[in-house]
Amino acid sequence: MAETGQDAGGADCRPRPPVSFELFPPRTDAAALALGRTIDRLAEARPAFISVTFGAGGSSRDRSLTVLRYMLEHTDVEPMAHLTCVGSSHAEANRLVREFLDAGITSFLALRGDPPAGADPDAGIGDLDSAAELVQLIHRVQEEREPFAQVGIPGLPGVTQIRDRPRPERVAVAAFPTGHPRSRGPAQDVDTLLAKEIAGANLAITQLFWHADDYFGFVERARAGGVTIPILPGIMPVTTPARLARVTELTGVEPPAELAIDLEIEPDPEAQTELGIVYAARLAADVLDGGAPGLHLYTFNRHETVLDVLDRLGIGANDRLVNERNTTER
């Protein structure tokens, strides 16, 4: 495999791109304590945001909200709440969005979501049939919370105008570089993303892909189809054969043979971790060199691996401090 770091993608010359991370809510009190430490370490990398997943039908709502509030209270990181359509009525979704907004959460990742295991994949998932409808609902709830108001016009005494109402900081949606499992083809994937943008999404985050060409090909098709919002590559460092098998089962995206074989034949856990970090760092360097607007890293609730990936790229926390100092000195 190619070496990564300053020689992989020219990180020494590249401005530091925005980075972000994904976490899932803890299942136990011990896991919650560990996740607090992980958040603190991830925050040192100054991410643009950290997103927190949300179980279908609100199964982890309280734990998700606890994690999001921890970020608000203990870090300077922007927290992003996941929301899904699965099993949710309009009233429930409205109430949940309002609850997040009232807590100070102003960024969301709107997802259609998958039906529970064993359910008919073609059956209805709730009142909201698509992520685009959920995006519209998020904006509508925010507008309802902020009624129209009049403000004065500078230089025109006694003249007023309607004040602009605040909108959520980010309303992100998913994109599928290798195709959605239920999509009829690449054109539908682009049309679906365009519908989400028209509904009010201002950021797309890709699901798993293993080759830079998959990402670039999707971005090219999306731009040709009218999509203008940033498309952020989601990268997943996978460091064990078992985790790779599980990820493949969940996503249906076949892993590269070289990574699968290397992980399978390597008996040393530390060497397996190194293999996963090197592959993810090389992929991240490739997409950044090709013009990606940043990186979104799936963490598995561990900070070590994703921070190692950033270090290999020369954009870790320590590199950020050095870069900021050098910029100030110039």
C-alpha positions as CSV (number, residue, x, y, z in Angstrom):
1,M,0.0,0.0,0.0
2,A,1.1,3.6,-0.6
3,E,2.6,5.5,2.2
4,T,0.4,8.2,3.8
5,G,1.1,11.5,5.5
6,Q,2.8,14.4,3.8
7,D,3.7,12.2,0.8
8,A,0.2,11.0,0.4
9,G,-1.8,13.8,-1.2
10,G,0.6,16.7,-0.3
11,A,-0.8,17.4,3.1
12,D,2.1,19.8,3.8
13,C,0.8,22.1,1.0
14,R,-3.0,21.6,1.5
15,P,-5.0,24.0,3.6
16,R,-6.6,22.2,6.5
17,P,-10.0,20.9,5.4
18,P,-13.0,20.8,7.7
19,V,-13.4,17.5,9.4
20,S,-16.4,16.0,11.3
21,F,-17.2,12.8,13.1
22,E,-20.1,10.5,13.8
23,L,-20.9,8.8,17.1
24,F,-23.7,6.6,18.3
25,P,-25.3,6.9,21.8
26,P,-23.9,4.7,24.5
27,R,-25.8,1.6,25.7
28,T,-24.4,1.4,29.3
29,D,-23.3,3.9,32.0
30,A,-19.7,2.6,31.5
31,A,-19.9,3.3,27.8
32,A,-21.3,6.7,28.5
33,L,-18.2,7.6,30.6
34,A,-15.9,6.3,27.9
35,L,-17.8,8.3,25.3
36,G,-17.4,11.5,27.3
37,R,-13.6,11.0,27.1
38,T,-13.8,10.3,23.4
39,I,-15.8,13.4,22.7
40,D,-13.2,15.5,24.6
41,R,-10.4,14.0,22.5
42,L,-12.3,14.5,19.3
43,A,-13.1,18.1,20.2
44,E,-9.3,18.8,20.3
45,A,-9.3,18.3,16.5
46,R,-11.7,21.2,16.2
47,P,-14.2,19.5,14.0
48,A,-16.9,21.4,12.2
49,F,-19.5,19.2,13.9
50,I,-20.0,15.9,15.5
51,S,-23.2,14.0,14.6
52,V,-25.0,11.5,16.9
53,T,-27.1,8.7,15.5
54,F,-30.7,8.1,16.6
55,G,-32.4,4.7,16.8
56,A,-35.4,4.0,14.6
57,G,-38.7,5.0,16.1
58,G,-36.9,7.0,18.9
59,S,-35.4,4.0,20.5
60,S,-32.3,5.9,21.7
61,R,-33.8,9.4,21.9
62,D,-32.9,10.2,25.5
63,R,-29.3,8.8,25.2
64,S,-28.8,10.7,21.9
65,L,-30.0,14.0,23.5
66,T,-27.7,13.4,26.5
67,V,-24.7,13.1,24.2
68,L,-25.7,16.2,22.3
69,R,-26.2,18.2,25.5
70,Y,-22.8,17.1,26.7
71,M,-21.2,18.6,23.6
72,L,-23.1,21.8,24.1
73,E,-22.1,22.1,27.7
74,H,-18.5,20.8,27.7
75,T,-17.1,21.6,24.2
76,D,-17.1,24.2,21.5
77,V,-18.2,21.6,18.9
78,E,-21.4,22.0,17.0
79,P,-23.6,18.9,17.7
80,M,-25.7,17.5,14.9
81,A,-28.7,15.3,15.7
82,H,-29.8,12.4,13.4
83,L,-33.5,12.1,12.7
84,T,-35.2,9.3,10.9
85,C,-38.6,8.9,9.3
86,V,-39.0,5.3,10.4
87,G,-41.9,4.7,12.7
88,S,-42.6,8.4,13.3
89,S,-45.8,10.3,12.9
90,H,-45.9,13.9,11.9
91,A,-46.8,14.9,15.5
92,E,-44.0,12.8,17.0
93,A,-41.4,14.1,14.5
94,N,-42.6,17.7,15.1
95,R,-42.3,17.2,18.9
96,L,-38.8,15.7,18.6
97,V,-37.5,18.4,16.4
98,R,-38.8,21.0,18.8
99,E,-37.2,19.2,21.7
100,F,-33.8,19.3,20.0
101,L,-34.2,22.9,19.0
102,D,-35.3,23.8,22.6
103,A,-32.1,22.1,23.9
104,G,-30.0,24.3,21.6
105,I,-29.4,21.8,18.8
106,T,-29.5,23.7,15.5
107,S,-28.0,21.1,13.1
108,F,-29.6,17.9,11.9
109,L,-29.0,14.9,9.6
110,A,-32.3,14.0,8.1
111,L,-32.6,10.3,7.1
112,R,-35.4,8.2,5.7
113,G,-34.0,5.2,7.7
114,D,-34.5,1.5,7.3
115,P,-37.4,-0.5,8.5
116,P,-36.7,-2.7,11.6
117,A,-35.2,-6.1,11.0
118,G,-37.7,-8.6,9.6
119,A,-40.1,-5.9,8.5
120,D,-41.4,-5.6,4.9
121,P,-38.9,-3.2,3.2
122,D,-41.7,-2.0,0.9
123,A,-44.2,-1.3,3.7
124,G,-44.9,2.2,5.0
125,I,-42.3,3.6,7.5
126,G,-44.6,6.2,9.1
127,D,-46.2,9.5,8.2
128,L,-43.0,10.8,6.6
129,D,-42.1,8.9,3.5
130,S,-38.8,10.5,2.6
131,A,-35.9,12.4,4.0
132,A,-37.0,15.4,1.8
133,E,-40.3,15.5,3.8
134,L,-38.3,15.4,7.1
135,V,-36.1,18.3,5.9
136,Q,-39.2,20.4,5.2
137,L,-40.6,19.5,8.6
138,I,-37.3,20.6,10.4
139,H,-37.5,24.0,8.7
140,R,-41.2,24.4,9.3
141,V,-40.8,23.7,13.1
142,Q,-38.0,26.3,13.3
143,E,-40.2,28.8,11.6
144,E,-43.1,28.1,13.9
145,R,-40.8,28.7,16.9
146,E,-39.8,32.1,15.6
147,P,-42.8,34.1,14.6
148,F,-42.5,36.9,12.1
149,A,-41.4,40.2,13.6
150,Q,-40.9,43.7,12.4
151,V,-37.5,45.5,12.5
152,G,-36.6,49.0,11.7
153,I,-34.7,50.0,8.5
154,P,-31.5,52.0,9.2
155,G,-31.8,55.6,7.9
156,L,-35.6,55.4,7.4
157,P,-37.3,56.4,10.7
158,G,-40.6,54.8,11.3
159,V,-40.2,52.3,8.4
160,T,-40.1,48.6,9.2
161,Q,-39.6,45.4,7.4
162,I,-40.2,41.7,8.3
163,R,-37.2,40.3,10.1
164,D,-35.5,37.3,8.6
165,R,-36.3,34.2,10.7
166,P,-33.3,32.1,11.8
167,R,-32.9,28.8,10.0
168,P,-31.2,25.7,11.4
169,E,-27.4,25.9,11.1
170,R,-27.1,22.7,9.0
171,V,-29.7,20.4,7.6
172,A,-27.7,17.5,6.2
173,V,-28.9,14.5,4.2
174,A,-27.3,11.2,3.1
175,A,-25.9,10.5,-0.3
176,F,-25.0,7.1,-1.8
177,P,-21.9,7.0,-4.0
178,T,-22.3,3.2,-4.7
179,G,-26.1,3.4,-5.0
180,H,-28.9,3.1,-2.5
181,P,-29.9,-0.5,-1.9
182,R,-33.5,0.2,-3.1
183,S,-32.6,2.5,-5.9
184,R,-33.5,1.7,-9.5
185,G,-30.2,3.2,-10.7
186,P,-27.7,6.1,-10.5
187,A,-30.2,8.6,-12.0
188,Q,-32.6,7.9,-9.1
189,D,-29.9,8.4,-6.6
190,V,-29.2,11.9,-8.0
191,D,-32.9,12.8,-8.4
192,T,-33.4,11.8,-4.7
193,L,-30.5,14.0,-3.6
194,L,-31.7,16.9,-5.7
195,A,-35.2,16.6,-4.1
196,K,-33.6,16.8,-0.6
197,E,-31.7,20.0,-1.7
198,I,-34.9,21.6,-3.0
199,A,-36.6,20.7,0.3
200,G,-34.0,22.8,2.1
201,A,-30.9,20.5,2.8
202,N,-27.7,22.4,2.7
203,L,-25.2,19.6,3.1
204,A,-24.9,16.0,1.9
205,I,-22.8,13.3,3.7
206,T,-22.0,10.1,1.8
207,Q,-22.5,6.7,3.1
208,L,-19.7,4.1,2.9
209,F,-17.5,3.8,-0.2
210,W,-14.1,2.2,-0.6
211,H,-12.7,3.8,-3.8
212,A,-12.2,7.5,-4.5
213,D,-13.5,7.0,-8.1
214,D,-16.9,6.0,-6.6
215,Y,-17.1,9.3,-4.8
216,F,-15.9,11.4,-7.7
217,G,-18.2,9.7,-10.2
218,F,-21.2,10.3,-7.9
219,V,-20.3,14.0,-7.4
220,E,-19.9,14.4,-11.2
221,R,-23.3,12.9,-11.8
222,A,-24.9,14.9,-9.0
223,R,-23.5,18.2,-10.4
224,A,-24.7,17.3,-13.9
225,G,-28.1,16.6,-12.4
226,G,-28.4,20.0,-10.7
227,V,-27.2,19.3,-7.2
228,T,-25.2,22.3,-5.8
229,I,-24.8,21.6,-2.1
230,P,-21.5,20.4,-0.7
231,I,-21.1,16.6,-0.8
232,L,-19.0,15.5,2.1
233,P,-17.2,12.1,1.8
234,G,-17.9,9.7,4.7
235,I,-14.9,7.5,5.4
236,M,-14.9,4.6,7.8
237,P,-11.6,3.2,9.1
238,V,-12.1,-0.5,9.6
239,T,-9.5,-2.3,11.6
240,T,-10.6,-5.9,12.2
241,P,-12.0,-8.7,9.9
242,A,-15.1,-9.0,12.1
243,R,-15.9,-5.4,11.8
244,L,-15.4,-5.4,8.1
245,A,-17.7,-8.3,7.7
246,R,-20.4,-6.6,9.9
247,V,-20.1,-3.3,7.9
248,T,-20.4,-5.3,4.7
249,E,-23.6,-7.0,6.0
250,L,-25.2,-3.7,7.1
251,T,-24.3,-1.7,4.0
252,G,-24.2,-4.2,1.2
253,V,-21.1,-2.5,-0.2
254,E,-18.4,-5.0,-1.0
255,P,-15.0,-4.2,0.5
256,P,-11.8,-4.0,-1.6
257,A,-10.2,-7.5,-1.8
258,E,-6.8,-6.1,-0.8
259,L,-8.1,-4.8,2.5
260,A,-10.2,-7.8,3.3
261,I,-7.4,-10.3,2.6
262,D,-4.8,-8.2,4.4
263,L,-7.0,-8.0,7.5
264,E,-7.8,-11.7,7.4
265,I,-4.3,-13.0,7.1
266,E,-2.8,-10.6,9.6
267,P,-2.8,-12.2,13.1
268,D,-1.6,-9.2,15.1
269,P,-4.4,-6.9,16.2
270,E,-2.0,-3.9,16.2
271,A,-1.0,-4.6,12.7
272,Q,-4.6,-5.0,11.7
273,T,-5.3,-1.6,13.1
274,E,-2.4,-0.2,11.1
275,L,-3.8,-1.7,7.9
276,G,-7.2,-0.1,8.4
277,I,-5.7,3.3,9.3
278,V,-3.4,3.3,6.2
279,Y,-6.2,2.4,3.9
280,A,-8.5,5.1,5.3
281,A,-5.8,7.7,5.2
282,R,-4.9,6.9,1.6
283,L,-8.6,7.1,0.6
284,A,-9.0,10.4,2.5
285,A,-5.9,11.9,0.8
286,D,-7.2,10.8,-2.6
287,V,-10.6,12.5,-2.2
288,L,-9.2,15.6,-0.7
289,D,-6.7,15.9,-3.5
290,G,-9.6,15.6,-5.9
291,G,-11.4,18.5,-4.4
292,A,-13.6,17.1,-1.6
293,P,-14.9,19.9,0.7
294,G,-13.8,18.0,3.8
295,L,-13.9,14.7,5.6
296,H,-16.6,13.0,7.7
297,L,-15.2,10.1,9.7
298,Y,-17.2,7.3,11.2
299,T,-15.7,6.6,14.7
300,F,-17.3,3.5,16.1
301,N,-17.2,5.6,19.3
302,R,-13.4,5.4,19.5
303,H,-11.2,8.4,19.0
304,E,-7.8,6.7,18.5
305,T,-8.2,5.4,15.0
306,V,-9.9,8.5,13.4
307,L,-7.4,10.8,15.0
308,D,-4.5,8.6,13.7
309,V,-6.0,9.0,10.2
310,L,-5.9,12.8,10.6
311,D,-2.4,12.7,11.9
312,R,-1.3,10.6,8.8
313,L,-2.8,13.3,6.7
314,G,-1.0,16.1,8.5
315,I,-4.3,17.6,9.7
316,G,-4.5,16.4,13.3
317,A,-4.9,18.6,16.4
318,N,-1.1,19.2,16.7
319,D,-0.8,20.0,13.0
320,R,-3.7,22.4,13.3
321,L,-1.9,24.3,16.1
322,V,1.3,24.5,14.1
323,N,-0.5,25.6,11.0
324,E,-2.4,28.3,12.9
325,R,0.9,29.6,14.4
326,N,2.6,29.6,11.1
327,T,-0.3,31.5,9.5
328,T,-0.2,34.1,12.3
329,E,3.5,34.6,12.0
330,R,3.2,35.2,8.3
